[in-house]
Amino acid sequence: MQSEKWQKEAATQWAHTSTIKAVRGVIEDRNGSVLASDVPAYTVVVDPEVIAEKGIGQEVIQGLHELLGKPEDELKKLVEAKDDKGNYYKNREIRNEGWKINQDLADKVTAFVDKLKKEHDTLETGVGLVREQKRYYPKDSLAAHILGYTDRDGNAVMGLEKYFDKQLAGTDGKLNYQSDGKGIKLPDSQDSYQPVVNGSNFKLTIDSTIQHYIEEAMKKAYAEYKPKSISVIAADPNTMEILGLANMPTFNPNEYYDLKQDAAGFYNHAIMSRFEPGSTFKIVPLAGAVQEKLFNPEETVHSGSIRIKGYSKPIYDMNRAGYGDITLLQGVKRSSNVAFVKIGYELLGQEKLLKYIKDFGFTEKTGIDLPGETTGIVNPNPNRPIENATLAYGHGKLLVTPIQQLTAMAAIANGGKLMVPHVVKEVTDPNTGKTTVTQPEVVRQVISEDSARETGSYLEQVVADQVIGTGRHAYIEGYRVAGKTGTAIKPDGKGGYDRDKVLASFLGYAPANNPKIAVFVVIDEPADAAGGGAAAGPIFKEIVSQSLQYMGVPKTVESDKAVGSKTSVKLAADSSELRSTPDLVNKTVKESRQLLLNQGFDFEIVGTGAMVISQYPDKSTKLAAGQRIYLLTQQDEAMTIPDLKGESLRDALEILNLLKVGITVEGEGYVTEQTQTKNNNKTHISLKLSPLNEYGENIPVAVNVDPDAEDPAE
């Protein structure tokens, strides 16, 4: 009767499917150090029926409570669980405390079970372990925002784990077979088999050692400045392989479920946060002006403030009184907003400035192989000159991400190529043995190699000039460093700016003459509104100095001594290790400038002549780091006297004697004031000296926005 129905019913009881679990792919750093892998895990289970039969319920509850930390009332419900007919269940998992526990805890549970067996003289206790597998991150929080994590169910939640989940997870295998009522496979079983496909193994571009340097430097700064967040990204600018990426606060992927971890720590600011960058963005108008051959480092601008046509309020430098007439190169080193409005808005022009912003990648995603990347926003009103002028110093209708900033700087470091950043170096399929290697990808040539080299030489002086360079805190003895600071006042959300809240940053690369590493450091709201040079510069210095030595990059200078407690003028202990000044007398100004730029010397050209008639220091002089070379091109009464603030008395006297002017000196130390007068057609210079120069630690780096502005575009 009803044979077809019962035949189908019987078939469902005979048929069984066995799942063969795929092994999730291993994630390693570039040197083969394991960052994520599957490891054995154990889930604690109880059998309420057996426990009730043996009468050991209270012992089981107490023992598992002590081992797992699960509340006794919750354990009691599991140990005494019954179905709707009043019968004890035969199997209950202890979640979450007993779910996928590690080997050490599993061994303690096994010892507890053995104790129960011995005390009650039984082979069955109703407590057991089910062997499974789980994802494990052996270096805990190291590179957490790159790796992400998988939950206990094996679901990929964030980071690389999520972005490459399909490749990492593989495909489970299946075996379909027929068995008798006891589960024994039938002799004539009609089997079907689907082979397992294990997940691919990933080797990353990350170097665990450099990642460690990054995170250690960040921890110290996080404790000191107590900011909302810190982000650091390091890359090889020649390939855009990411060597390290980290954020604070952070998390431990092994304990993602721990409520004690700061929820904010799961956010990857390095690729997801957008902000007004401030002065680190000045690399764009500088590079554009150099490429268009519009940047003359000797051209002067009157600092302090500048007005934009059609707008009532001026744009200010941080020092509103200004520094008098300064060259554009001095404006770069001082991070003068006025100088950059001149460079980016007046010289380069609104249309070309927007073109270079786009070409450097700020209107599109970088394409980094991590989930959640956001893109920048650049949307000035073309009919509002002020909105376009403020772009030149990184404010207003402009939002960028850290990864965009680093990628743009890398383009200057590598010879003008905008490249796609990536964290995956190669992927190996364990089922076929095939390895796929990620090749460097160039998006576009933004500026020429020559323009990139020249731009880099100016950025090197931002760090090398230990008197007025805003990047002097990132100076590394023995390595040439190019960089740019940023101290952006944050919008207050009401159409203005909150001067008590800043975004401090430093963007740079080293060695400047042969770049091996580029790093971006950004600190969101450091305590006391610390500036990018003072707060972010030292983080860059610590990371890069350690990394270059680890990478085996040789130093050019081995030692580091400061003259005076605050002056930051650096000298080497052994003069034989210092670079010598080249012989520039009788060379053309153009030839001399290019030679000095290529070799990374800080210099100033005095006069408007076409040839160098004398120089200070003289040829073959051992030059201290940060010491400037002066080139004299004319010698008449109409000649402009260079700005000597910050120079030692000896250097100032040598230069003025070279210029054949009268000199009066008051005080001791370094030049802090300089006054020029004329008497009987004879130029006379009065110098006032102080033990500490006025550009020392007591003066903050230039703020990159008009603090009185009510409109965010300012």
VENPELIN-V565442 format. One record per run of one state. SS is the DSSP state (~ for helix, > for strand, _ for the rest). FROM is the first residue (numbers start at 0). LEN is the number of residues. If there is no record, write none. Layout:
ss->SS from->FROM len->LEN
ss->SS from->FROM len->LEN
//
This chain:
ss->_ from->0 len->2
ss->~ from->2 len->12
ss->> from->14 len->6
ss->_ from->20 len->6
ss->> from->26 len->2
ss->_ from->28 len->5
ss->> from->33 len->13
ss->_ from->46 len->1
ss->~ from->47 len->7
ss->_ from->54 len->2
ss->~ from->56 len->12
ss->_ from->68 len->3
ss->~ from->71 len->8
ss->_ from->79 len->2
ss->> from->81 len->1
ss->_ from->82 len->5
ss->> from->87 len->1
ss->_ from->88 len->3
ss->> from->91 len->2
ss->_ from->93 len->7
ss->> from->100 len->1
ss->_ from->101 len->1
ss->~ from->102 len->18
ss->_ from->120 len->6
ss->> from->126 len->10
ss->_ from->136 len->7
ss->~ from->143 len->4
ss->_ from->147 len->1
ss->> from->148 len->2
ss->_ from->150 len->5
ss->> from->155 len->3
ss->~ from->158 len->5
ss->_ from->163 len->1
ss->~ from->164 len->5
ss->_ from->169 len->1
ss->> from->170 len->1
ss->_ from->171 len->1
ss->> from->172 len->7
ss->_ from->179 len->5
ss->> from->184 len->1
ss->_ from->185 len->6
ss->> from->191 len->3
ss->_ from->194 len->2
ss->> from->196 len->1
ss->_ from->197 len->3
ss->> from->200 len->4
ss->_ from->204 len->3
ss->~ from->207 len->18
ss->_ from->225 len->3
ss->> from->228 len->8
ss->_ from->236 len->4
ss->> from->240 len->8
ss->_ from->248 len->4
ss->~ from->252 len->3
ss->_ from->255 len->7
ss->~ from->262 len->4
ss->_ from->266 len->2
ss->~ from->268 len->4
ss->_ from->272 len->2
ss->> from->274 len->1
ss->_ from->275 len->2
ss->~ from->277 len->14
ss->_ from->291 len->8
ss->> from->299 len->3
ss->_ from->302 len->2
ss->> from->304 len->2
ss->_ from->306 len->8
ss->> from->314 len->2
ss->_ from->316 len->8
ss->> from->324 len->3
ss->~ from->327 len->7
ss->_ from->334 len->2
ss->~ from->336 len->11
ss->_ from->347 len->2
ss->~ from->349 len->10
ss->_ from->359 len->17
ss->> from->376 len->2
ss->_ from->378 len->6
ss->~ from->384 len->9
ss->_ from->393 len->4
ss->> from->397 len->3
ss->_ from->400 len->1
ss->~ from->401 len->12
ss->_ from->413 len->3
ss->> from->416 len->3
ss->_ from->419 len->2
ss->> from->421 len->1
ss->_ from->422 len->1
ss->> from->423 len->5
ss->_ from->428 len->6
ss->> from->434 len->3
ss->_ from->437 len->4
ss->> from->441 len->4
ss->_ from->445 len->3
ss->~ from->448 len->16
ss->_ from->464 len->7
ss->~ from->471 len->3
ss->_ from->474 len->1
ss->> from->475 len->1
ss->_ from->476 len->2
ss->> from->478 len->1
ss->_ from->479 len->1
ss->> from->480 len->11
ss->_ from->491 len->5
ss->> from->496 len->14
ss->_ from->510 len->6
ss->> from->516 len->8
ss->_ from->524 len->2
ss->~ from->526 len->3
ss->_ from->529 len->2
ss->~ from->531 len->19
ss->_ from->550 len->10
ss->> from->560 len->3
ss->_ from->563 len->5
ss->> from->568 len->3
ss->_ from->571 len->3
ss->~ from->574 len->3
ss->_ from->577 len->1
ss->> from->578 len->2
ss->_ from->580 len->7
ss->> from->587 len->1
ss->~ from->588 len->11
ss->_ from->599 len->2
ss->> from->601 len->5
ss->_ from->606 len->4
ss->> from->610 len->1
ss->_ from->611 len->2
ss->> from->613 len->3
ss->_ from->616 len->5
ss->> from->621 len->2
ss->_ from->623 len->4
ss->> from->627 len->5
ss->_ from->632 len->15
ss->> from->647 len->1
ss->~ from->648 len->10
ss->_ from->658 len->3
ss->> from->661 len->6
ss->_ from->667 len->2
ss->> from->669 len->10
ss->_ from->679 len->2
ss->> from->681 len->9
ss->_ from->690 len->24
//
